Amino acid sequence: MADQVGPGRPGKLTNAFLVAAKQVLDVGDDVIICTDEELLILINEKLPEDDQITHRTFEAWKKLAQESDDLDENSVQFLRVIKRR
């Protein structure tokens, strides 16, 4: 899914992004209630600036992950993360 964003430009759906997302959402028995935009802010706060993504990119990944039948491993992990919320 995120191997290429455009010609020659690598995607940012990386292990670092997925680890940060899991750290934000792994709160034990507590519950996090937030919008996608709020969740993205929390994830981006854990990442170096170069690894941060925009809300538009997050929504594009989410849409593609939910609609595609051919997902790479990072895309599968991303889908698991967003379904956990």
Secondary structure, 3 states (H helix, E strand, C coil): CCCEEECCEECCCCHHHHHHHHHHHCCCCCCCCCCHHHHHHHHHHCCCHHHCCCHHHHHHHHHHHHHCCCCCHHHHHHHHHHHHC
